């Protein structure tokens, strides 16, 4: 039998992920000194919410640790504990422990008791300054951080508080419960509760989602008003709450009479001492607009119930509504939209083959269908779009840890956190960005002594930027370090046998050598670098996403690594071309321009390699059909159409094809998942005529073209061929 709590449990863990992200971002803001009071409150609420939710499922280890964490955060909120760097360091480590406890609870794994106990001991140390931490509860009962009733402390010398509590319908809509709040009050001291049902309407007039009950509570406890309001913190905006201190009148309007259908009457008058002459000035201070005593009749209750229903419907229509949808359903919808795009293309092809004119009603309706299909596709893709903030939030922790390991002072600047991109892309850019940030700190930034000698600020700067450009997302990682030591890079490449000692390379080509597998310029192996694993992984990951990476470096001033990635991995704007009777798709983002080669501009270097003179430079020419194995004979450049493309690192090549058939948006189908990986091919798609067309891997083709030159530029080859 299916567990009815399984779905609720999964929702809780999904919310925990959101709360953990908010917790970490808030703690980092506090560490940077940019946190406001609301940020501190948000950090507290994140831990408080996780503790309360964990109580529902009896996750005692998570509840106990969250309680200790929450107590320390509450002391920061109240000002009894100062959030020094040492304290925030404890909080950040505690956030990691809390994440591990959530993960263990979700996967039914083991809890590292030693690590948790050590963290609790650290909390005990920092809380000694603030007066200590209360004992952690043994078990919990429900959401909102409410625990099972503890024995009431000794009631000697206690003050009596008067509390009037009237929940609104919104309180129950958010899954809160009055009984939980009463149990939490019971932890403060002795309580006497009276339920007021006077506003309860007839059953026929009752709104099932309405709220008609009130509670009048007397609390005998040695506490202050802040302790009481802490109990109602999460529901204070969804209820009418008045707290009357001891020896002060209850916060009701004098003379108010409440009469319900059940005949129950409640009438409030101030205590006798309030009628003495000295109370007169207080009465005069009441504004003239103060509400007058009134009698609430049953008819008023009924009309109020109807008005409440209407008001609730109106507010529901105005407020934005969000729902949680399983990602598999969204993926399924995207697949169906992809099939819709393919079928629309097929229909267009059939209409074209039938010779129907563009002015006909069928053609015009088909054009409208094409526009609607594109809008549906864009809307569906927007559902999966998410800001890159989730990835950026991890980087401050990474920077702090790597800076501590290297002994450098580093400041991280992040821009464009709200830039949206497909969720799949977000999930796969985390590792490349991690490698690049680590590389920027370890290799890019100089040591403190070197920066002082160079007249630079002691604190180095690493900047992470995200933006949209030309239908793609661009991520930049820059630093103000010493730049790439090109002499060292070239020397290392020669030592590794990657290039010949006499190879003539441009600065860009030398910079791109760092992406070679196993390449490292580190003097010694450390926990951060030196093993030759990192930047080659970055290039492979970016290429797998259909993206490109380039480097711009200036000696003594720093480097900029730029990642250009598609916004989505589901669709692609491409140029349809033919090569020896085969239809291919070339990604539009890689095409710089199209041209018709002239014989005078073509220079043969050997039997299989030609270069094209273009704007004072030389670009290698690639016969696409021959490179893919479609034929053995190379096409004559003058009889072909050329496409100038740019691969990773800004390296360019000219692709030769038979003809260009136009631009089209195609649905990407994984060739590797359905067949196997094919060199030079990135993916496949289905064309309007039902045939499968291959999507060219431009970076792989350009890389092969450059490898055929032996790592030398076309200019160097031409000079070598000259007599």
N, C-alpha and C positions, 0 to 999 in steps of 0.2 A: 504494500500500500504506500502511495506517495506521501511523503512527509508534508503536511500543510504549512509548516514553518520554513520549509526549504527556500521558498521564494523570498520570504521576509528576511531570512538570514542572509541570502545573497545580496539583497538590497542594502542591508546593514553594512556589509563589507564593501560594497561599492561606495557607500557614503563615507566609510572610513578612509578610503583612498583619497576622496576629495578633502576630508578633514585633515589628513596627514599633509597633503600638499599645501593647504592653507596654513597649517601649523608651521611648516618649514619656512614658507615665504615670510610669515609674520616674524618668526625668530630672526631670520636674516635681516629683515628691516630693522628690528630692534638692535641687532648687532652693528648695523651701519649707522645707527643714530638717527634714522629717518622715520622712526615709528611714532605714530600718534596714539592718543589714549584708546581710540577705537581699535587700533591694531593689537594692542595688548589685550583688550577685551576679546577680540576675535581669536587670538591664540588660546586664551582661557576657555572660550566656548568650544573650540575644536576638541580639546582634551575632555572637557565636561560632557560633550555629546557622545564621544566614543565610550566614556565610562558608563553613561546611562544606558546606551544601547547594548553594551556588553552584558549588563545586568540581566537583560531579558533572556539571554541565552546561557546564563550561568557561567560565563567566561571569567571565573574568579581571578585567575592570574592577571588578566588584562585589567579587570576592575581594580584590583589592589594597587597595581603599579600606576594606573591612571589617576587614582585617588591621591597618591603621594605627589605625583607630578602636578596635578590640579591644585593641591594645597600650596605648593611652592609658588605657582603662578598667581594664585589668589593673593599671596603676600606681596608680590610685585605690584599687583593692581592696587592694593591698599596702601602701598608706600612703605610697608614695614621691611621689605627686602629690596635692596638696590640691585638693578639689573646690570651689574658690572660685567666686563668681558669674561671673567672667570665663571660667573653665574650663567651667562648665556652659553658658554662652552658646555657646561653641564646640561643645560636645557637642550642643546642641539644633539648631544649624545643620547639624551633621554628620548628625543624624538625618534632616533634610530632604533632604540630598544622598543619603543612603543610600536613602531612599524613591524619589527620582528615578531612581537607578540600578536599583532593582528594577523600577520601571515601564518604564524603557527596555528592560531585558532581557525583560520579559514581552511587550512590544509590538514587540520587534525595532526599537526606535527608536534615535536617536543619543544618545550620551552627551556631556554638556557637559564636555569635558575641561578647559576653562579654570576652571570653577567647582570641579571636583573637585581640580585642582592647587592652587588657592587655598586650599581647605579643608585639604589635606595640609600646605601651608606653615604654616597656623595650628597644626596639630598639632605640627609640628616646633618651633615657637616655645614652646608650652606644655610640651613634653617636654624642652626644654633644661634646665628647672628640675629635672626628675626623672631626668636622666641619659641622655636620648635615646631614640629609637625604633629598634627593629631593622628591617632592610630588609624591605620587603614581598615576599612570594613571587611568583614569576613565574607559577605555575600551581598548581592544586590537584588532589587526587585523589579525595577522597571525603568523606562526611559526617563531622561532628565537628571540622571545621577542620583536617584533616590535609593536608599538602602533599607534593608529590613530594620525593624524597630530595635533600637538599643534600649537597655533598661534606663528609665528616667533617672537623671541625677538627683541628688538630694535637693528637696524643694525648700530648704531653709533659706530665708532672706531673699526670696525671689520676688521680682516685680511682675505685675499683672498687666499684660498688653491686650488691647481690644483690636481685633482684626475683622473687617467686613470684606467679604470676597464674593464677587458675582462674575462668573465666567461668561464670556460671549460665545457665540456659535463657532467663531474662528478657532477658539482654543481646542475644541473637540475635533475640528477638521484637521488639526495638526497632530492628532493622536496623543494629546495630553490628557491627563486624568486627575480629577480633584483628589481622589483617595491617595494618590501618590504624594501630592503636596501635603496632605494632612499627616501622612506618616513621616515626612521629612520634618514638619514642624514638631512632631512628637519627639524627635531627636534633640530638640532644643530644650524641652521641658514638659511640664504637665499641661494638657490642653483640655478644654471643655468646648464642645462643638454643638451648635444648634442649627438645624436645617430649616430654611425658610422656603415654603412651597406656595406662598401666597400669590405669586404671579403665574402659577401653572394654569393654563387655559383649559377649556373643554377639549376633549379628545378630537372632536371634529374640526376645531380651530388650531390644532397643534401642528407645528412644523417639525417633522421627524428629525431634522438637523438643527433645530433651534435650541435655545438655552433659556430656561425659566427658573432655575434654582439659585439660591443664595445661601451662604454659610456665614454665621456669626461665631467667631472663635475667641475664646479667652485663653491666653497663653501665659502661664506662670513660668518664667525663665530668667536666669541671670544673663541677659544678652542685650545687644543694642539693636536699633532699627535696621542697620545694615545687614545684620545676621538674618533678620526676618525677610528682608527684601531679597536676599540671596536665594532663599527658597523659591520665590516667585519670579526669579530673574528671566526665565525662558517663557513665561506666560504673561508678564506684566503688560505687554501691549495688547493682549487678547482678553483682558478682564478689567472689571472695576474693582480697585483695591484701595482700601483705606486702613491705615495703621495708626492707632491712637496710643501715644505713650502712656505710661502709668500716671495715675492721678490727674489725667486730663480727660475732658468729655469725649465721648464717642463721636466720630465724624459724621453724624447724621443731621439733617435739618431739624431744628427744634419744632415740635408740634406735628411732625409728619405722621399720617395715619395710613396704614396699608390694609385694605380689606380685600380678601380673596373670595372665590366662589365657595370655598369650603367653610366660610364663616370665621376663619382665623383672622384676628386683628393684632396688629403690632403698632404701638404708639410710643414715640420717644419724646421725653422732656429732659432738660438738663438737670443734673443733681441739684439738691437744694442750695448748696453753697454757691452755685452760679447765679442764684437770684439775689444775692446780697448786693448792697450798693456798690461795692468796689468792682463788681463785674460790669457796671454800667458803661464805663468808657470803652470797654471791649465791644459792647453791643453797638455803640455809636460808630465804631470803626468799620462796621460791616457796610459794604457798598450798597447804594440804593437799588442796584440791579440784582441783589442777592435773591435766590429763589424763595418764593413764599410757601408757607405750609399748604399742602394739598392732600386731597383724598383720591386714592386710585381706585376706581370702580371696575367691576368685571368687564364692562363694555369696553373700557379703555384697554384692558389687557388683551381682549380679542382683536381690537383694531391694531394694537401694537404688534401682535403676532403676524397679521397679514402684511403690515408695513415692513416687518423684518424680513419676510420671505421675498418681497419685491426688492428691498434694498440689497439683499444678498445676491439675487439674480443679477442686479445691475452691476454690483461690484465684481461679480464673477466674469461678466462680459467685458469689463474694462481692464481687469488685471491680466497680465500675460500668463499663459498656461503652458507648462512644460510637462513632458512625459518621458519616462525611461523606456527606451526601445532596445531590444537585443540587437547587437551589431550584426548578427547573422541575417536578421530580417532586412536590415538596410542593405547589406551586400547582395541579398537576393533581389531586392528592388533595383539596385544598380545593374545587376546582370540582365534583368528583364528590360530595363531601359536601353541597355546595349543592344539587346535583340531587336527592340523597336527601331533603333537607329539603322541596324542592318536591313531590316525588312523595308523600311522607308527607302533606303538606297536601292534595294532590289525593285521596288515598285517604280522608282524613278527610271531605272534602267529599262524596265518593260515598256513604260510609256515612251521612252526615247526610241526604242527599237520598233515600236508600233507606228512611228512617224507622226505622232500627234503634235500639232503645232503648239507653240508656247502661249498663243493667244486663246487657246481653247479653254473651256470651263474645267476640263479634267486637269490640264496642266496648271491652271491657276489654283485649283483646290489642292493639288499636290504640292505646290509651292507653299501654301499656307500650312499644310501638314508638316513640311520641312521646318518651318519657323517654330511651330508648336513643339515639335519633337526636340528641337534645340533648346527651347525654353524649359521643357520638362527635364531634359538632361542636365541643364545648368542648375535647376532647382534641386534635383536629387543629389547632385554632387555637392551642393551647398550644405546638405544635411550632414555629410561626413566631414565638412570643413571645420577645423578647430584651430584656435590660436596656438602659436608655437610657445606660448608661455609655459606650458607644462614641461617642455624640454629646457627652456631657459632657467626655470626655477632650480634645476639641479646644479647649474654651473657655479653659483657662488660658493657652495660647499666644496666643490671640486677645486676651485681656485684657492680657497683657504687651505685645504689639505696639501696641495702641491706646493704652495708657497711656503708652508711650514716645513715640508720635506727638503726643499731646496735652500731654505734660509733667505728667501727674497721677500721684499715687500711689494705686494701686487694690489692694484685697484682694478676692479672689473666694472666696465660700463656696458650696459645692455640697452639696446634701442630696438623698437619694432616688435615688442612682445605680443602685440595684438594682431600681428600679421597672420592671416588664416591660410591653412593648407590642408590637404587631404589627410585624414587620420593615419592612413597607412604610411604616408611619407613621414609624418611626425614620429611614428614609432621607429622608423629606420634611420633617422638622422641623428639620434642620440649618440650612438657610438662614434660616428665620424666627428661630431662636434667635440666629444670628450677627448679624442686623440689630438685634435687640433689645438684645443685649449691647453692641454698638458704640454704639447710641443712648443706652443708660444711662450709658456712660462719657463720651461726647462732649457730650450735651445734659443728662443728668440730674445728673451730679456737677459741682460748682462747681470753679473753679480753686483752686489752693493758697492764694493770697492771700485769696480770698473766704471759704474755709472757716476760715482763721485769724481773719478779722474777725468771722465769725459764731460763733466759739467752738467750732467743730467740730474733730474730729481731722483732722490733715493728710491722713491716709490715708482715702480714700473706700472704701465697701464696696458691692459688687455681689453679690447673692445669687441663686443659681439653684436652684430646688427642683422636684422631681417627686414626685407622689403620685397614688394612686388615689382617686377620689371619685365615688360614684353611678354606677359602671359606666363611668367615663370616666377618662382620664389628664389631670391638671391640671399644667401647667408654669407656674411663676411666676418672673418676673425682676424683682427689686426693687433699689432703690438708696436710699442715705441722702443724696441730693442736695437740690437746692432745689425739687424738684417742678416741675409744669408752670406756666409763666408764662401764665396764662389771658388776661390783658390783651393780651399780645403775640400769642398765637395768634388771638384774635378780630380784632385789628387786621389781622393778615396775611390772614385769611379775607375781611375786607371789602375789602382792597386787591386781592385776587385775584378779587373778584366772586362769591365762593362764597355769602356771605350778605349780606342787606341791612344797611345801617348801623344801622337801628333794630331789628334782630332781637333778640328776648328769648330767650336760650338759658340752659339750666341748666349747671351746672359739668360734668356728665357729657357733655352735648352739645358743649360747647366742647372738652373733652378729646378727644373722638372726631373732631374736625376734623383732627387730625394724621394720620389715616389716609387723607385725601383725596389723590388722585394729584397729584404735583407740588408738594405742600405742604411747605414747610420754613421754619423760623424762624431758620436760621443766618445770621449777619451776613455771612459771606463763604464762598465755595466753597473746600473743601479736599479732601484725598484721602479724608477720612472722611465728610463731609456737606456739605450746601448745594445739592445738585442736585435735591432733592425726590424722590429715589428711595430707598425703604427701608421705611417703615411701611406704605405702601399695598401694597407687595409682600408684607409680612407678612400683612396682612389677606386678600389674595387667596389666598395659600398656605394659610392656616388655613381659609378658606372652602372651598377645593378639597378639603380633608380632611374636610369635614363638621364643622368645629369652630367655636368662637367665641372672640373675644378681648375682654377688658374692661380698663379702666384705673381705678385708684384712686390719686389724687394728693393730697397735702397740702402746701401751700406751706411751704417751708423744711424739710420733713422727708423728702421723697422721693416716689417713685412706685412702684406695683406694677402690672406688666402680667401678666395672667392668661390663659393659653391653655387652653381646655377642648377636648379632642380625643377622638374615639372610640378604643376600644382596638383595633379592627380595622376594615378597610375592606371586609370580605367579608360580614358579616351586620349586621342592624340590628333593634333592637326598636322597633316602631312602632305607632301607633294607626291602625286601618283606618277610614276615613270615606268618605262618599259626597257628591258635589256635582253636582247636576243629572244624575244617572244615571251619573256617572263615579266609579270607585273610586280613592281616593288613599291614600297612606301618609304620615302626619306623624310624624317622628322623636320618639320618646317623651322623649328627653332635652331637647327644646325646649319641651315642654308643662309649664306651671306648674299649671294646673287647668282643669277643664271647668265650665261653668255655663249656665244658661238665662236669657237677657236678659229684663228687664222693660221695658215701654214707658216707664215713668217714668224709667229710668236711661239712656235713649238720647237723645242730643242731635244733631240734624242741623246740620251746618255749611254744607253746600251740597248740590247734587243728588246728588253722588257720594261724599260723605264724612260719616260719622257717627262720634261718639265715645261711649264707654260710661263712665258715672260708676262708679268702682270704688274703694272705700276712701279716699274723700277726694280722689281724682285722676281724670284722664280719660285713656282709652286709645283710640287710633284703631281703628275696626272695618274689617275687610277681608272682602269677599265673595269667597271663594276661587274659586267658579265664574266670577264676572265677571272677576276679575283674570287668570284663565287663558284667557279668551276662550271659555268654554263657552256663555255667554249674554249678552244685552245688558241684561236687566232685573235689578235688584238684589233680593236676597231681603229679605223683611221680617225684621228682627232678632228680633221676638217669635216668629216661626215657625221659627226656626233653632236649632241647637245651637252654642254658642260655646266656643272653646278659647283660653284665655289662653296665649300663647307668648312666649318671650324670645329675642331674637336677639343678635347680637354687640354688645358694649358694654352689655349689660343692658337694651337698648331693648325695650319690650314692645308687643304688638298683640293684638287679639282677632280670631281667624279664625272666620268664619261658614260652617257646612256644614249639609247636610240632616240627617245622622244619623251616629252613631258605632256601628260594628259590632264593636268589641272590639280587644284588643291581640294582636299577633302578631309573631313573629320572622320576618323575611324575608331572602332572599338578594339582595344588591345586584348589579344588572347595570348596566354603564355604558351610558347612553343616548347619550352623545357618541361612544363608540367604535363603537356599532352603528347609530347614526342620525345625529344631530347635536345640538349644544347647543340646549336649549330654555329660554328665560327663565322663571325661577320653578320649574324642575324640576331636582332634583339627580341623580336616577338613576331606574331602573325595577326592577321585580321581577315574578315570575310568581306568581299567586295559585293557590289550591287548585283552582279551576275551570278553570285553564289560561289565564285571561285575564291580560293585562299590566296592571299597576297602576303609576302614576307616584308617585315619592317626592318630596314637596314640599320645595323649597329655602326653608326658613323665613326664613333671613337675607335672601334676595332679596325675598321677599314683604313682610317688615317694612320693608326699606329702601325699597321702592317706596311703601309706605304713608306713611312719613315724608317722602319727597320730595314727595308730593302736598300736604303742608301748607306747602311752601315753606321748610322748615327751621325753622318755628315750632312750639312745643309746642301741644298741644290746649288747654291753659289759656290761652295767649296768643291763640289763635284765638277762643275763647269770649268773652274780654274785648273783642276787636276787633269781634265781632258784636253785643255788648251795646249798647243804645241809650244 
